Amino acid sequence: MKGWLAVVPLSILFSVSTKALDVEFGFPTDCGVPAIPRVYNEAAETQKTLATPKSYPWHVGLWSYRTGDYPFCGGTLISQSLVITAAHCIGIHYGCDEFPVGELFTVAPVSGHLLQVQVGAYDYTKFESNMYFHTVASAIVHPQYKEHDTGAGYDIAILKLDMDVTQDAGVQPICFPSAKNLPLRTGSGCYFSGWGLYYTTASITKKLHARKLREAQVEMDFDENCNEMFSNYNPDRQSCIRTEGRSPCQGDSGGGIFCPSNDGITWFWNGVIESSNEDCRGSHTIISNIKTMHPWIKATAFNLGL
């Protein structure tokens, strides 16, 4: 029924539902259940549309004085002090400056600029009671990431905040899945959110900057489909999602792929948005291969302290 909105168990909305998922041992278990559940919106199946406020309390925006007065990338809270994002987002912050790979480094002294994370935001231009900024104290980029070779994959980084976030209705980490549950089946329905550029029906040739958080539904897809679209796609390090009509765009990369468990209530992280077509009209998007990245994320998160 067109335009109908309701709170519907997510597990019944997909032809292939996400299987039961467990939290990885040692990671926060107070996670992945938003205080305000996502309201079903049919439009999310075909376009990037407005999200339900506070329904993605783990999604954060990355800010840098070098990029302007808007979040230039997304990220995902996996604990009260750790954010996962794309390594190339660190590169955007640093510009032409080099940054370390494979080792923990303090951000500001190397770049000369603060890298900040905005949590609890819906309209990023409005200061609400549970919206605030944290400074990124340190960061570590995957040791096999190559900044000038997108086909190399490993486009992932972990940020350590200067202090723990305060969990409330608008701020909460997502659940980090156990390795035994991975990978998800092809066809599993997931979502992404962000303040990236988007097209509207009134501006089919011009991309607009989202002020309010937007979302879109995506599906895990076969590697062959991304192989056909991207000459540098590597299935050992990357995964493929179908995003026709609702492709991530500039400002969305670094954000996570969020998948509901089969209870339709608890949400799990399933990778970082790496890249898509430059015009943001591609039928598919490359994300990190969570099964490949899982051991490094787990070990690094424990070393940094959850």
Rosetta silent file (secondary structure, phi, psi, omega in degrees, C-alpha in Angstrom):
SEQUENCE: MKGWLAVVPLSILFSVSTKALDVEFGFPTDCGVPAIPRVYNEAAETQKTLATPKSYPWHVGLWSYRTGDYPFCGGTLISQSLVITAAHCIGIHYGCDEFPVGELFTVAPVSGHLLQVQVGAYDYTKFESNMYFHTVASAIVHPQYKEHDTGAGYDIAILKLDMDVTQDAGVQPICFPSAKNLPLRTGSGCYFSGWGLYYTTASITKKLHARKLREAQVEMDFDENCNEMFSNYNPDRQSCIRTEGRSPCQGDSGGGIFCPSNDGITWFWNGVIESSNEDCRGSHTIISNIKTMHPWIKATAFNLGL
SCORE:     score description
SCORE:     0.000 S_00000001
   1 L     0.000  120.265 -172.204    0.000    0.000    0.000 S_00000001
   2 L   -65.998  133.328  175.494    1.694    3.188   -1.198 S_00000001
   3 L    77.968   -0.026 -177.604    2.724    5.699    1.429 S_00000001
   4 L   -75.869  131.299  178.516    1.626    3.466    4.313 S_00000001
   5 E  -118.121  134.623  177.297    3.752    3.856    7.435 S_00000001
   6 E  -162.895  158.907  172.899    3.747    1.457   10.341 S_00000001
   7 L   -85.391  110.830 -175.238    6.055   -0.228   12.786 S_00000001
   8 L  -123.932  136.894  175.955    6.429   -3.682   11.250 S_00000001
   9 L   -54.137  124.575 -173.721    8.812   -6.474   12.347 S_00000001
  10 H   -63.703  -26.529 -175.498   11.688   -6.139    9.906 S_00000001
  11 H   -65.237  -20.316 -178.856   12.132   -9.881    9.579 S_00000001
  12 H   -94.515   -0.711 -174.763    8.899  -10.201    7.582 S_00000001
  13 L   -89.551  -13.793 -174.973    9.773   -7.453    5.097 S_00000001
  14 L  -113.707  143.574  177.719   12.468   -9.309    3.163 S_00000001
  15 L   -64.949  -32.462  172.580   12.170  -12.304    0.876 S_00000001
  16 E  -118.963  105.796 -176.771   15.381  -13.582    2.477 S_00000001
  17 L   -79.162  153.505  176.212   15.404  -12.608    6.134 S_00000001
  18 L   -67.493  137.663 -178.222   18.598  -12.081    8.080 S_00000001
  19 L   -74.050  172.304  177.711   19.513  -15.126   10.157 S_00000001
  20 L   -62.617  136.138 -177.970   19.839  -15.133   13.932 S_00000001
  21 L  -123.575  148.549  178.170   22.915  -13.192   14.990 S_00000001
  22 L  -119.959  152.033  176.255   24.944  -13.189   18.189 S_00000001
  23 E   -76.706  136.199  176.651   27.160  -10.489   19.689 S_00000001
  24 L   -60.341  136.902 -178.612   30.885  -11.241   19.494 S_00000001
  25 L   -56.703  132.769  178.218   32.251  -12.268   22.900 S_00000001
  26 L    94.452  -14.916  178.210   33.717   -9.306   24.778 S_00000001
  27 L   -90.341  159.355 -178.642   31.802   -6.651   22.841 S_00000001
  28 L   -56.496  137.394  176.142   28.973   -4.602   24.391 S_00000001
  29 L  -101.902  -12.917  173.233   25.678   -6.450   24.699 S_00000001
  30 L   -86.211   78.904 -166.164   23.700   -3.313   25.548 S_00000001
  31 L  -154.507  160.964  164.665   23.524   -2.530   21.860 S_00000001
  32 L    68.465    8.200  178.688   21.550   -2.459   18.647 S_00000001
  33 L  -122.231   96.940 -177.567   18.061   -1.768   20.018 S_00000001
  34 L   -64.968  144.296  177.817   17.036    1.840   19.313 S_00000001
  35 L   -63.385  -31.421  176.015   14.787    3.537   21.853 S_00000001
  36 L  -116.087  106.733 -176.934   12.679    4.663   18.905 S_00000001
  37 L   -64.083  152.783  175.173   12.275    1.806   16.387 S_00000001
  38 L   -61.928  133.249  175.643   12.523    2.471   12.685 S_00000001
  39 L   -89.294  129.866 -179.539    9.120    3.194   11.129 S_00000001
  40 E   -57.928  131.593  178.650    8.499    1.205    7.948 S_00000001
  41 E  -138.780  110.828 -176.705    8.723    3.428    4.883 S_00000001
  42 H   -57.945  -30.341 -177.602    8.177    1.868    1.474 S_00000001
  43 H   -60.800  -27.354 -178.213   10.131    4.678   -0.185 S_00000001
  44 H   -65.634  -15.997  179.388   13.376    3.370    1.350 S_00000001
  45 H   -76.208  -18.088 -174.631   13.182    0.382   -1.009 S_00000001
  46 L  -128.588   -9.493 -177.742   13.720    2.593   -4.063 S_00000001
  47 L  -157.725  164.851  171.606   15.371    5.825   -2.880 S_00000001
  48 L   -78.136  119.566 -174.079   17.227    7.528   -0.065 S_00000001
  49 E  -128.993  166.981 -178.285   14.447    8.874    2.107 S_00000001
  50 E   -60.330  133.476  178.526   14.109   10.576    5.484 S_00000001
  51 L   -83.828  159.590  170.808   14.905    8.260    8.381 S_00000001
  52 L   -68.632  126.164  179.818   12.866    7.951   11.557 S_00000001
  53 L   -53.949  134.981  176.445   14.537   10.298   14.081 S_00000001
  54 L    69.614   11.167 -179.409   16.752    8.427   16.596 S_00000001
  55 L   -85.073  -10.795  174.753   16.231    5.081   14.841 S_00000001
  56 L  -125.795   66.113 -172.949   19.954    4.798   13.994 S_00000001
  57 L   -69.292   -6.924  178.260   21.532    5.939   17.284 S_00000001
  58 L   -93.250  -11.870 -178.527   24.847    4.290   16.338 S_00000001
  59 E   -81.242  133.847 -179.611   25.329    6.353   13.170 S_00000001
  60 E  -128.268  160.868  174.819   27.714    9.303   13.520 S_00000001
  61 E  -110.085  141.320  177.208   29.015   12.060   11.269 S_00000001
  62 E   -97.485  133.661 -177.819   32.699   12.912   10.806 S_00000001
  63 E  -124.505  141.649  175.685   33.653   16.595   10.777 S_00000001
  64 E  -146.605  138.953  178.051   36.853   18.356    9.780 S_00000001
  65 L   -63.612  -18.921  179.800   37.610   22.058    9.353 S_00000001
  66 L   -73.894  -22.618 -171.599   39.327   21.105    6.109 S_00000001
  67 L  -104.304  -20.387 -179.447   36.105   19.905    4.477 S_00000001
  68 L   124.658 -174.993 -174.834   33.466   22.466    5.489 S_00000001
  69 L   -94.699   56.006  177.871   30.523   22.858    7.840 S_00000001
  70 L  -158.936  159.017  177.354   28.903   19.477    7.223 S_00000001
  71 L   -71.686  119.801 -174.843   29.679   15.813    7.975 S_00000001
  72 L   -87.726  -14.236  177.606   32.017   14.670    5.194 S_00000001
  73 E  -151.748  166.392  173.887   31.801   10.959    6.056 S_00000001
  74 E  -105.643  173.755  176.316   29.816    8.601    8.225 S_00000001
  75 E  -162.074  171.700 -176.496   30.854    6.191   10.940 S_00000001
  76 E  -133.906  127.730  173.785   29.387    3.660   13.350 S_00000001
  77 E   -71.655  123.352  173.601   29.641    3.394   17.134 S_00000001
  78 L  -111.589   -3.988  172.057   30.585   -0.168   18.127 S_00000001
  79 L  -159.344 -174.947 -179.936   31.202    0.763   21.766 S_00000001
  80 L   -75.004   -9.433 -178.272   31.020    3.875   23.906 S_00000001
  81 L  -131.552   -2.454 -175.843   34.479    4.952   22.753 S_00000001
  82 E  -120.154  137.594  177.429   35.106    3.330   19.347 S_00000001
  83 E  -125.197  132.658  172.925   33.876    4.299   15.882 S_00000001
  84 E   -98.274  135.139  176.473   34.403    2.289   12.691 S_00000001
  85 E  -146.196 -173.404  177.629   34.707    4.237    9.455 S_00000001
  86 L   -87.562  143.959  177.974   36.457    4.020    6.081 S_00000001
  87 H   -62.482  -33.667 -178.401   40.206    4.545    5.873 S_00000001
  88 H   -67.579  -19.661  174.346   39.728    6.886    2.917 S_00000001
  89 H   -68.592  -33.869  173.014   37.768    9.197    5.238 S_00000001
  90 H   -62.954  -40.023  177.914   40.981    9.626    7.231 S_00000001
  91 H   -62.465  -37.801  177.437   42.604   10.523    3.915 S_00000001
  92 H   -62.678  -42.905  179.691   39.962   13.190    3.252 S_00000001
  93 H   -63.118  -39.746 -176.408   40.705   14.740    6.648 S_00000001
  94 H   -82.081  -17.059 -178.887   44.447   14.742    6.024 S_00000001
  95 L    64.240 -127.188 -178.701   44.239   16.036    2.459 S_00000001
  96 L   -82.013   -8.412 -178.148   47.649   15.819    0.822 S_00000001
  97 L   -74.956  145.963  176.510   49.372   15.000    4.106 S_00000001
  98 L   -76.699  151.050  174.073   50.553   11.471    4.778 S_00000001
  99 L  -136.415  151.695 -176.632   49.099    9.502    7.665 S_00000001
 100 L   -66.333  151.455  177.006   50.320    6.302    9.329 S_00000001
 101 L  -126.017  131.376  175.759   48.935    2.904    8.317 S_00000001
 102 L    84.571    4.601  178.454   48.804   -0.110   10.601 S_00000001
 103 L  -142.623  149.259 -179.941   49.739    1.739   13.784 S_00000001
 104 L   -69.934  134.064  177.739   47.880    3.844   16.307 S_00000001
 105 E  -139.333  151.774  176.537   48.446    7.572   15.889 S_00000001
 106 E   -82.658  128.198 -167.647   47.210   10.757   17.534 S_00000001
 107 H   -70.700  -55.701 -169.927   45.126   12.642   14.984 S_00000001
 108 H   -60.475  -46.971 -178.281   45.505   16.379   15.684 S_00000001
 109 H   -61.532  -29.973 -178.811   49.325   16.665   15.940 S_00000001
 110 H   -78.753  -42.963 -175.707   49.768   14.853   12.621 S_00000001
 111 H   -90.768  -24.195 -174.626   47.078   16.695   10.647 S_00000001
 112 L    80.660    1.965 -179.249   47.100   20.025   12.456 S_00000001
 113 L  -135.454  147.587  174.336   43.308   19.872   12.557 S_00000001
 114 L   -73.478  140.302  168.034   40.785   18.299   14.888 S_00000001
 115 E  -107.453  123.200 -175.806   38.766   15.375   13.592 S_00000001
 116 E  -120.760  154.654  178.963   35.409   15.328   15.349 S_00000001
 117 E  -118.358  126.558  177.723   32.500   12.926   15.581 S_00000001
 118 E   -97.453  120.344 -179.546   28.928   14.193   15.832 S_00000001
 119 E  -113.623  154.982  174.336   26.664   11.838   17.789 S_00000001
 120 L    73.216   15.786 -175.690   22.925   11.916   18.432 S_00000001
 121 L   -93.915  148.572  167.655   22.117   14.087   15.407 S_00000001
 122 L  -118.211  -66.618  167.301   19.119   13.942   13.071 S_00000001
 123 E   -91.553  108.190 -171.236   19.231   17.405   11.495 S_00000001
 124 L   -67.673  -11.456  179.682   22.952   18.049   11.812 S_00000001
 125 L   -87.100   -8.560 -176.488   22.401   21.824   11.695 S_00000001
 126 L  -111.415  132.673  179.087   20.309   21.848   14.878 S_00000001
 127 L   -89.305  108.613  178.697   21.709   21.483   18.369 S_00000001
 128 L  -105.728  171.169 -172.361   19.422   19.176   20.320 S_00000001
 129 L   -60.875  -35.026 -177.344   19.765   17.964   23.880 S_00000001
 130 L  -106.956   18.571  175.546   21.383   14.635   22.989 S_00000001
 131 L  -105.523  127.427  178.738   23.466   15.879   20.041 S_00000001
 132 E  -157.369  171.119 -177.839   27.099   16.724   20.732 S_00000001
 133 E  -109.837  142.399  170.891   30.619   16.461   19.345 S_00000001
 134 E  -119.633  142.976  174.266   33.501   14.285   20.452 S_00000001
 135 E   -85.413  138.647  174.954   37.090   14.799   19.411 S_00000001
 136 E   -79.516  116.786 -178.599   38.891   11.811   17.911 S_00000001
 137 E   -76.951  -45.738 -177.926   41.903   11.228   20.143 S_00000001
 138 E  -150.014  166.428 -177.827   43.591    8.565   18.038 S_00000001
 139 E  -148.441  157.719  173.353   43.020    6.360   15.018 S_00000001
 140 E  -142.065  131.714 -179.170   44.342    3.226   13.398 S_00000001
 141 E  -103.611  144.273 -179.626   44.029    2.259    9.734 S_00000001
 142 L   -52.762  134.749 -174.373   44.114   -1.353    8.536 S_00000001
 143 L   -62.472  -20.202 -178.410   47.767   -2.287    7.865 S_00000001
 144 L  -100.139    7.766  177.843   47.026   -3.495    4.320 S_00000001
 145 L   -72.163  135.178  176.534   45.182   -0.360    3.212 S_00000001
 146 L  -122.329  112.630 -171.294   46.731    1.394    0.206 S_00000001
 147 L   -58.077  -34.726 -174.419   45.479    4.947   -0.193 S_00000001
 148 L  -103.898   17.902  178.341   46.067    5.152   -3.946 S_00000001
 149 L  -138.377   88.167 -176.455   44.851    1.651   -4.828 S_00000001
 150 H   -64.423  -24.750  179.644   41.120    1.261   -4.200 S_00000001
 151 H   -71.742  -13.538 -179.849   41.219   -2.288   -5.515 S_00000001
 152 H   -71.254  -20.083 -179.260   43.428   -3.285   -2.605 S_00000001
 153 L    71.517 -150.737 -179.074   40.436   -3.107   -0.262 S_00000001
 154 L    54.956   31.429 -176.407   40.978   -3.024    3.503 S_00000001
 155 L   -82.611   72.366 -173.528   39.362    0.440    3.436 S_00000001
 156 L  -148.712  145.424  179.656   38.645    0.500    7.144 S_00000001
 157 E  -147.012  154.680  176.009   39.769    2.410   10.228 S_00000001
 158 E  -119.599  131.683 -179.986   38.901    2.538   13.915 S_00000001
 159 E  -106.566  136.322  175.137   38.674    5.830   15.795 S_00000001
 160 E  -105.226  121.348 -178.259   39.194    6.171   19.545 S_00000001
 161 E   -78.363  159.665 -178.358   37.202    9.036   21.057 S_00000001
 162 L   -69.020  -24.015  175.018   38.583   11.384   23.693 S_00000001
 163 L  -156.185  162.465 -179.481   35.921   10.174   26.146 S_00000001
 164 L   -65.002  144.107  171.662   33.045    7.723   26.250 S_00000001
 165 L   -73.567  156.947  175.036   29.744    8.764   24.719 S_00000001
 166 L   -95.553  118.050 -179.609   26.747    8.938   27.022 S_00000001
 167 L   -73.229  131.723  175.481   24.143    6.391   25.995 S_00000001
 168 E  -154.413 -162.834 -176.024   20.619    7.755   25.750 S_00000001
 169 L   -61.769  -26.636 -177.025   17.653    7.678   23.368 S_00000001
 170 L  -106.794   -1.397 -175.879   19.717    9.162   20.555 S_00000001
 171 E  -138.429  119.501  179.385   23.118    7.571   21.174 S_00000001
 172 L  -162.923  140.567  175.748   23.864    3.845   21.387 S_00000001
 173 L   -71.244  154.166  173.042   26.406    1.455   19.856 S_00000001
 174 L   -86.049  160.978  178.385   25.307   -1.125   17.332 S_00000001
 175 E   -77.474  139.148  176.459   25.949   -4.809   18.025 S_00000001
 176 L   -98.582  122.162 -169.579   29.144   -6.291   16.597 S_00000001
 177 E   -75.203  151.556  173.724   28.378   -9.766   15.220 S_00000001
 178 L   -69.576  143.679 -179.366   30.039  -13.019   16.154 S_00000001
 179 H   -61.323  -27.257 -177.231   32.283  -14.455   13.434 S_00000001
 180 H   -67.754  -17.500 -179.033   30.327  -17.707   13.530 S_00000001
 181 H   -91.131   -0.639 -171.062   27.306  -15.906   12.022 S_00000001
 182 L  -106.529  151.721   -2.899   29.175  -14.588    8.977 S_00000001
 183 L   -84.656  167.875  174.581   28.730  -13.989    6.119 S_00000001
 184 L   -71.573  155.833  179.386   25.053  -13.126    5.731 S_00000001
 185 L   -67.738  148.372  171.706   23.092  -14.881    3.010 S_00000001
 186 L   -59.961  134.244 -177.179   22.766  -13.308   -0.413 S_00000001
 187 L    96.971  -10.172  178.108   19.475  -11.418   -0.491 S_00000001
 188 E   -60.528  135.599 -178.434   19.582  -10.479    3.194 S_00000001
 189 E   -89.022  131.383  179.393   17.979   -7.079    3.700 S_00000001
 190 E  -139.212 -178.035 -178.088   19.976   -4.346    5.413 S_00000001
 191 E  -139.645  159.206  164.282   20.066   -0.538    5.601 S_00000001
 192 E  -132.859  160.813  177.343   22.446    2.383    5.543 S_00000001
 193 E  -137.500  160.764  179.223   21.938    5.942    6.741 S_00000001
 194 E   172.019  172.300  177.095   23.743    9.209    6.186 S_00000001
 195 L  -107.647   26.036 -178.056   23.820   12.894    5.348 S_00000001
 196 L   -72.662  173.088  177.938   25.325   12.315    1.918 S_00000001
 197 E   -62.424  152.066  179.353   24.260   13.884   -1.361 S_00000001
 198 E  -152.308  157.420  173.552   21.001   12.659   -2.886 S_00000001
 199 E   -97.066  151.222  171.759   18.723   13.123   -5.881 S_00000001
 200 E  -121.667  168.934  178.098   15.040   14.031   -5.577 S_00000001
 201 L   -63.977  -24.846  179.101   12.199   13.660   -8.054 S_00000001
 202 L   -89.014  -10.701 -178.736   12.392   17.428   -8.525 S_00000001
 203 E  -137.593   66.361 -173.516   16.165   17.405   -9.029 S_00000001
 204 E   -73.566  -12.143  178.533   16.957   14.311  -11.075 S_00000001
 205 E  -113.551  -13.845 -177.777   20.177   15.827  -12.421 S_00000001
 206 E  -114.475  131.059  178.783   21.308   17.859   -9.419 S_00000001
 207 E   -88.897  137.617  179.916   22.470   16.352   -6.150 S_00000001
 208 E  -108.628  154.200  176.780   21.375   17.996   -2.924 S_00000001
 209 E   -89.294  124.144  179.814   23.069   17.960    0.476 S_00000001
 210 L   -76.096  129.279  171.706   20.949   16.227    3.116 S_00000001
 211 L   -91.688  -38.637  179.236   20.515   18.149    6.370 S_00000001
 212 E   -97.006  145.670 -176.143   18.279   15.509    7.936 S_00000001
 213 L   -60.156  133.658  177.786   19.408   11.920    8.213 S_00000001
 214 E  -116.112  161.326 -178.082   18.345    9.726    5.308 S_00000001
 215 E  -138.559  163.364  172.245   18.146    5.962    4.961 S_00000001
 216 E  -155.003  148.379  175.484   17.818    3.334    2.270 S_00000001
 217 E   -88.380  139.707  177.793   17.225   -0.391    2.164 S_00000001
 218 E  -133.573  168.074  177.449   19.861   -2.526    0.437 S_00000001
 219 E  -131.051  140.784  172.264   20.373   -6.230   -0.179 S_00000001
 220 E   -64.196  134.184 -173.378   23.464   -8.393    0.028 S_00000001
 221 E  -129.738  174.999 -178.608   24.219   -9.490   -3.535 S_00000001
 222 L   -72.285  143.857  177.972   26.407  -11.828   -5.567 S_00000001
 223 H   -58.283  -33.530 -177.127   30.060  -10.887   -6.080 S_00000001
 224 H   -56.623  -34.907 -177.562   29.616  -11.366   -9.827 S_00000001
 225 H   -68.883  -35.496  175.552   27.402   -8.290  -10.043 S_00000001
 226 H   -77.683  -30.393  175.541   30.072   -6.028   -8.548 S_00000001
 227 H   -60.168  -37.795  179.990   32.749   -7.717  -10.665 S_00000001
 228 H   -69.649  -32.438 -175.152   30.830   -6.616  -13.755 S_00000001
 229 H   -90.110  -34.018 -173.531   30.533   -3.015  -12.553 S_00000001
 230 L  -122.679  116.270 -176.029   33.887   -2.422  -10.877 S_00000001
 231 L   -65.610  -23.363 -176.360   37.097   -3.556  -12.556 S_00000001
 232 L  -103.751   15.016 -179.002   38.992   -3.453   -9.260 S_00000001
 233 L   -68.155  134.887 -179.258   36.455   -5.360   -7.134 S_00000001
 234 L  -127.546  105.057 -175.040   38.068   -8.018   -4.942 S_00000001
 235 L   -66.467  -15.550  176.969   35.649  -10.518   -3.322 S_00000001
 236 L   -73.602  -23.702 -174.924   38.288  -11.681   -0.840 S_00000001
 237 L  -121.195  -12.760 -174.620   38.333   -8.223    0.746 S_00000001
 238 E  -133.045  159.511  176.260   35.060   -6.650   -0.347 S_00000001
 239 E  -126.775  163.744 -172.071   31.357   -7.492   -0.519 S_00000001
 240 E  -116.805  133.055  173.552   28.619   -6.438   -2.903 S_00000001
 241 E  -126.330  147.957  177.169   25.257   -4.830   -2.131 S_00000001
 242 E   -86.821  126.425 -175.635   22.395   -3.922   -4.458 S_00000001
 243 L  -136.810   26.944 -175.522   21.599   -0.208   -4.276 S_00000001
 244 L   -57.699  124.351  179.365   19.769    0.596   -7.506 S_00000001
 245 L    83.294   -8.273 -176.028   18.003    3.966   -7.194 S_00000001
 246 L  -143.936   39.611 -174.644   19.307    4.504   -3.676 S_00000001
 247 L   -68.859  140.282  170.506   23.057    4.463   -4.018 S_00000001
 248 L   -58.363  153.617 -176.870   25.280    5.939   -1.300 S_00000001
 249 L  -138.260 -176.559  179.993   26.907    9.193   -2.382 S_00000001
 250 L   -53.858  127.481 -176.393   29.562   11.663   -1.240 S_00000001
 251 L   104.585  -20.407  179.096   29.154   12.029    2.515 S_00000001
 252 L   -92.011  -25.267 -176.152   27.747    8.524    3.032 S_00000001
 253 L   -62.548  151.287 -173.751   31.004    6.598    2.711 S_00000001
 254 L    90.117  -23.774  175.761   32.487    5.389    5.958 S_00000001
 255 L   -69.745  167.028 -175.452   29.004    4.772    7.282 S_00000001
 256 E   -97.194  167.078  167.726   27.935    1.258    8.147 S_00000001
 257 E  -101.598  124.565 -172.747   25.619   -1.355    6.736 S_00000001
 258 E  -113.278  125.179 -175.225   23.045   -2.161    9.418 S_00000001
 259 E  -124.584  130.729  176.834   21.195   -5.467    9.421 S_00000001
 260 E   -77.844  141.195  172.210   18.361   -6.561   11.703 S_00000001
 261 L   -69.649  173.002 -175.196   18.574   -9.998   13.279 S_00000001
 262 L   -71.772   -3.387  171.996   15.670  -12.315   12.619 S_00000001
 263 L   -80.417   -9.579  178.377   13.931  -11.029   15.742 S_00000001
 264 L    71.355    8.037 -175.393   13.427   -7.780   13.816 S_00000001
 265 L  -118.441  -45.155 -174.232   14.490   -5.792   16.880 S_00000001
 266 L   -92.982  133.250 -177.179   18.255   -6.067   17.346 S_00000001
 267 E  -108.373  144.797 -178.965   20.588   -4.517   14.769 S_00000001
 268 E  -127.215  147.712  176.249   24.095   -5.635   13.811 S_00000001
 269 E   -77.443  140.984 -177.668   26.931   -3.973   11.914 S_00000001
 270 E  -139.734   34.931  174.765   27.801   -5.630    8.591 S_00000001
 271 E   122.914  167.752  179.714   30.557   -3.597    6.979 S_00000001
 272 E  -106.208  139.662  173.675   31.709   -0.137    5.889 S_00000001
 273 E   -71.525  119.678 -178.385   30.536    1.655    2.742 S_00000001
 274 E   -98.189  -59.659 -174.899   33.648    1.901    0.558 S_00000001
 275 E  -160.561  158.847  176.772   32.716    3.105   -2.925 S_00000001
 276 L  -147.546 -167.765  177.451   30.096    3.334   -5.648 S_00000001
 277 L   -66.663  148.384 -177.635   29.692    5.057   -9.012 S_00000001
 278 L   -62.105  -32.694 -178.938   30.843    8.674   -9.134 S_00000001
 279 L   -86.139    1.501  177.242   27.401    9.883  -10.239 S_00000001
 280 L    61.814   31.405  178.162   25.753    7.970   -7.366 S_00000001
 281 L  -119.790   10.875 -176.197   23.412    6.175   -9.777 S_00000001
 282 L   -69.610  152.390  178.828   25.022    2.757   -9.731 S_00000001
 283 L   -79.545  -15.082 -178.246   22.998   -0.392   -9.215 S_00000001
 284 E  -139.168  158.130 -178.606   25.620   -1.773   -6.813 S_00000001
 285 E  -136.261  145.580  178.529   27.972   -0.534   -4.113 S_00000001
 286 E   -92.792  130.761  172.894   31.169   -1.962   -2.635 S_00000001
 287 E  -124.049  168.360  178.382   31.369   -2.506    1.116 S_00000001
 288 E   -69.899  146.757  175.694   34.043   -4.126    3.248 S_00000001
 289 L   -79.895  103.749 -172.056   34.019   -7.907    3.533 S_00000001
 290 H   -64.028  -32.776 -179.567   33.127   -8.248    7.194 S_00000001
 291 H   -65.752  -39.367  178.376   34.285  -11.862    7.444 S_00000001
 292 H   -70.630  -40.122 -175.746   37.770  -10.883    6.230 S_00000001
 293 H   -80.686  -17.912 -171.991   37.952   -7.738    8.378 S_00000001
 294 H   -53.647  -49.980 -177.552   36.465   -9.325   11.501 S_00000001
 295 H   -60.238  -41.351  179.926   39.708  -10.646   13.101 S_00000001
 296 H   -66.861  -43.664  179.363   41.507   -7.304   12.713 S_00000001
 297 H   -60.061  -47.151 -177.770   38.546   -5.304   14.029 S_00000001
 298 H   -60.784  -50.926 -177.936   38.156   -7.605   17.020 S_00000001
 299 H   -63.426  -41.614 -178.532   41.848   -7.611   17.955 S_00000001
 300 H   -67.891  -41.778  179.013   42.214   -3.857   17.439 S_00000001
 301 H   -61.286  -42.285  178.551   39.083   -3.030   19.426 S_00000001
 302 H   -65.137  -39.832  179.755   40.320   -5.112   22.361 S_00000001
 303 H   -65.655  -36.977 -179.407   43.747   -3.452   22.199 S_00000001
 304 H   -76.851  -25.612 -177.705   42.212    0.030   22.173 S_00000001
 305 L    94.094  115.876 -179.392   39.803   -0.819   24.952 S_00000001
 306 L   -76.642    0.000    0.000   36.082   -1.103   24.447 S_00000001
